[in-house]
């Protein structure tokens, strides 16, 4: 998620603002507005503004950006541009137009807008969020207000910080400038628990946050420097408290950062005029992504898998095996632990003939390559993008292959199998965002199955004759010219054959 372009927060702008400014005391405060269900659960925080014309504008609330943006499609309504400006996002520079800010309303009240706003193209944000986004409400507006984000109640509130009972707001953290040249809001602590380095308060990042390389290496206890963009899930620390399953990336920027997924564990009050952030903790772990299918019996094991703790995962599996969990839950649990242990697997050609069914997730491929992150079977490796290791595509599958496009898995069948059956689809979290893929199966180099373009919750189903086939290829192609969010999954792909006696005595 932390890469140049519309998925990163706009970090360095031509003109910067200071948090210490006039506040909204005496002004009509907006009524509380609903928070979208995905906010803090893998998605951005989106609210709907209204122009004087009555047109509604869904915008991302981004405390990590200095200047408010509107979509370029609104330029005809904004009049003539006043100027152009250059801004930088994660090292990428871009020129944009500057306009006088229009009157904007939220919750029935006019917002205290800056004098100027910028415009940019937000089409790709719509793909990322799953619904239209027409801009970004940023610190040059938000700095006037005391804002409360209540993720448990699903509300965003604008409070009178002179009259409110702050005892209920939780622990206070002074808001400081990110650095002497940059007025964006930060706190003097990071999610590694280290004091001193400033962390940007960035609601425009849907993940927990990020660390500079030095602190990321200490946090993960790595002997060698981590790769750029690498993510890890060990426990984090902040404000004297411990936080399990904090997903942080290593980013080459001049600050650490705190994102929306971490903030959402709390009742968050950002009193910008008084330069104080309050956190009242409401959740031990991250909020569950509402789009995911959950298996209650497996959840303790999922926590250990995300932290890559093999010993704890084995103990969790024992408890699941002894519980009243369903057979599917127990199977999923066994596959997760086996994947974490990295147990050796046979090639399909080497499996004893007495075995009449073989899930390809339990077989060794001769070749495996994917378009993003790394190949994996029967689970999804921990990453900043993926909040669960479960093979989720509308429901949970016990076996399968992660296959972010473009991808290819090649298996040696040795001419010993008869049929391949299974499904294929997109991961639940990304069904609304993926550009689209095509699933292809080849037998000894000949294409024997090609799906229609798969988007959304659509699945491909296949039953392929592989009698006498030596080499099987499972390929996922991009449906269009990019692999944006194409988290593809081969779901329960299974080889079948009739039982026979083998010369080694197996039945």
PADO-124920 format. One record per residue (C-alpha): residue in one letter; x, y, z. Coordinates in steps of 0.001 Angstrom, whole numbers, plus 500000, padded with zeros to 6 digits. Last residue first. Example, Ala and Ser with C-alpha at 12.3 -4.5 7.8 and 13.67 -1.06 7.14 Angstrom:
! residues 2
S513670498940507140A512300495500507800
! end
This chain:
! residues 507
X496786449409498010X500539449948498397X502708446861497690X505627448597495997X504400447307492641X501281449377493013X497738448097493235X495049450338491837X492575452948493045X490955455136490414X492159458681489841X491515462234491079X493565465466491251X492256468364493349X492184472150492969X490500473176496263X490417476868495322X493001478344492935X493124481909494248X493643485278492572X494530488525494329X494269490782491259X494479494064493224X495961495933490168X497449493415487739X497618495804484786X496971495710481026X493634493915481168X492415490406481970X495729489685483658X496541486013483245X496450483224485835X498134479961484867X497841476435486275X500176474156484316X500109470347484301X502973468274482889X502809464505482333X499261464042481103X498202460425480518X494666461106481748X494385464819482607X490689465319481768X489643468688483206X486742469541485490X486658473300486038X484627475901487890X485376479640487625X484012481876490343X482323485278490202X482502487362493404X483891490472491710X485741489934488435X486674486826486466X487098487211482712X485755483977481198X487720480878482048X490151479007479825X490564475220480028X492457472603478007X495343474699476674X498023472377475338X501520472576476855X501463469065478287X498084469881479849X497374473604480238X494861475277482580X493966478967482299X492267481341484761X491522484835483431X491813487881485671X490059491147486521X490775494714487587X490498493771491248X488843496328493514X485422494967494522X486677491386494790X489737492452496774X488694491530500319X486964488342499143X490019486938497379X489362486358493709X488214483100492142X489046479550491122X487215476257491555X488092472575491538X488511469412489504X491492467712487877X490905464266486399X492818461072485499X496194460965487213X499356458923486611X500822460480483448X503863461619485443X501807464381487043X504727466840487334X503230470168488416X503671473735487095X502213476773488902X502013480091487040X501114483652487945X500262487042486485X498321487559488620X498187486915492347X498155483113492616X497672481838496144X497145478095495796X494449475955497368X493316473859500268X490866474245503143X488556476770501484X486809479504503467X483733481185501956X483102484082499597X486672483706498356X488711483298501530X491816481118501619X492744481970505216X495977483798506065X494089486929507164X494568490709506960X496174490745503477X497668494006502231X500393494421504855X501554490866504271X501422487556506102X501562484529503761X498223483326502346X497342479740503161X496953476289501632X499866476786499215X502106479811498750X503838481697495951X505475485007496924X504682488751496973X502987489981493781X502838488630490226X503270484996491180X505735482241490327X505839478524491026X507761475803489158X508147472070489764X505200472221492137X505167470068495283X501763468693496268X499505469326499269X497967472491497776X497438470399494657X494811468430496567X495483464747495903X492773462105495618X493117458391494789X496047457562497055X496683453853496555X498888454782493591X501583456085495917X502382459799495232X505541460323493164X503959461761490002X501971464263492088X505285465698493378X505641465042497084X505509467653499846X508041468681502489X506631470418505619X506990474178505682X506074474290509380X503824477290508711X502179475442505814X501619472375507997X500112474586510720X497709476228508279X496725472886506698X495904471376510082X493747474370511054X491838474273507761X491147470567508297X489949471185511851X487638473973510724X486275471792507915X485669468921510368X483640471249512574X485031472382515908X483831470607519051X487243470879520631X490104468407521000X491465469053517483X491117472805518068X493081472617521318X495856470634519631X495946473158516776X496464476054519212X499458474248520689X500929473735517200X500390477428516381X502169478481519596X505232476469518594X505204477688514974X504974481404515800X504676483102512381X502925486120513949X500135485810511405X500083482069512049X499743482640515798X496703484904515362X495150482493512850X495447479716515459X493337481665517954X490826482374515108X490312478743514057X487251477994516217X485571481240515168X485899480690511438X485516484151509908X484576485124506362X486140488458505509X484374491588504260X483898493053507736X487647493134508267X488105492337511923X489244495253514084X492899494884514983X493689493315518356X493046494369521924X490041496532521059X488517499593522732X491542501657523765X490792505273524606X493301507370522646X493531511155522931X495546513339520535X496487516855521628X497338520066519772X494717522215521522X493380523414518137X493957519910516667X491970517990519258X492138514588517586X489964512220519599X490285508523518808X488150505829520479X490643503084519954X491519499969517950X490742502066514877X493951504074515351X495997501010514456X494108500304511216X494071504033510416X497810504561510255X500634505626512537X503875506689510857X507639506797511224X509581509673509765X512171510614507155X511047508170504478X512458504863503270X509588502622504353X509734499335506273X506189498162506721X504236497586509902X501452495108510668X500581495180514372X499275491762515322X499277492189519082X499453495625520743X501297496197524010X500711499362526026X503143501961527371X501926504629524960X502635502403521980X503942498889521506X503819496425518630X503555492655518575X505078490893515583X503263491152512200X505889491955509558X505944493859506279X508670494283503672X508381497423501538X512110497751501017X513942494590502024X514973494223505624X518508494996506825X520366491914508047X520369490322511495X516657491037511845X515112491485515257X511794492449513650X511521495594515753X515227496436515529X515247496152511725X512055498193511446X513569500832513737X516559501438511503X514615501097508228X512019503783509103X508830502327510470X505318502077509051X501643502206509954X498708500059510990X497304499902507436X494646502050505728X496971505042505366X495026508296504962X494391508438508729X498032509467509084X499300510679512439X502975511079511439X505344509468513902X508183511518515415X511285509677516542X511960510404520229X510557507499522198X510608503964520815X507532501834521455X507833500037518094X504618501791517100X506445505118517183X506697507954519683X506896511770519624X503471512323518066X502799513895514668X500544516439512976X501685518092509746X503422521445510079X506545520569508108X509715522668508141X510510522168511842X509632518450511674X506478516377512104X505011519222514122X503895518101517595X500644516661518919X500830515915522627X499482512467523565X496576512170526021X495253508860527341X491499508336527253X488701510550525952X486354510079528875X488250512474531120X487960515052528341X484459516090529372X483633518512526541X482985522244526990X486081523915525555X486806521084523122X483485521620521369X483306518365519425X482953517318515783X481985513646515657X482713510733513310X480521507700514017X480586503918513492X479724503186517144X482779500965517665X484832503056515234X484317506259517210X486465508890515522X486390512206517405X487393515475515790X488345518718517521X488362521139514636X490283523892512844X493137521552511843X490675519439509803X490520521951506943X494237522425506143X494721518909507521X493031517105504675X489722516189503091X490640514074500038X488757513919496776X486015512422494660X486062508795495732X483600506370494133X483148502874495611X485290499736495933X487955501558497910X490951500723495717X489108500928492406X487604504303493391X491039505509494401X492176504742490839X489754507315489480X490998510035491825X492684512322489269X494032515461490908X492907518923491990X494352521269494598X492568523479497146X492933527114498139X491535529473500759X491314526729503350X487886525399504356X486053525971507607X483223523534506897X479644524671506446X477101522736508546X474514520089507624X476685517116508536X479331518320506114X479140521371503851X481621522849501362X481882526351499954X484385526326497112X488164526559497600X489930528831495134X491816526632492704X495379525276492303X496252522951489422X498617519993489738X502255519206488981X503672515862490139X506694514592491987X507127510951493050X509318510376496114X506618508894498327X504167511569497148X505655514917496155X503790518089495292X504221520753492658X501754523605492368X499938525414489562X498143528727489877X494784530379490344X492889527936488122X489778529434486495X486410528445487868X485822525597490319X482806524076488565X484749523202485386X487471521671487637X485143519125489267X486288516239487026X489812516825488325X488829515309491684X489189517491494752X492243517749496989X492744519266500467X496270520226501480X498569519074504295X498144515317504030X498548512876506922X495192513708508500X493406512164505521X489610511840505510X488889510247502115X486146511993500141X482643511146498878X481357514279497131X477635515047496987X476299517696494611X473837520053496311X474934523076494288X476508524535497422X478759521457497552X478130518505499838X480715516342501583X480372512574502062X482718510800504448X485293508072503750X487764506511506220X489960504142504252X489723500355504132X491318497334505805X489100497352508860X489937500870510004X487162502266507823X485439499382505997X482011500031507559X481867503678506511X481819506142509399X478489507884509930X478302511653510488X478022513576513735X476500517011513269X478806519638511854X479872522409514226X478369525870513876X481203528283514653X481751529714518123X484804527511518700X485994526279515277X489658526934515847X492130529642514875X495580528236514208X498294526068515758X498352523048513438X500655524740510923X500219524517507166X502431523503504318X502665524883500787X504417523058497964X503441519680499304X505257516704500792X503363513669501931X500449512928499654X499361509726501331X500069506631499247X497512504699497203X497160507476494594X500718507197493304X504006506195494800X503996503142497075X502919502325500584X500000500000500000
! end
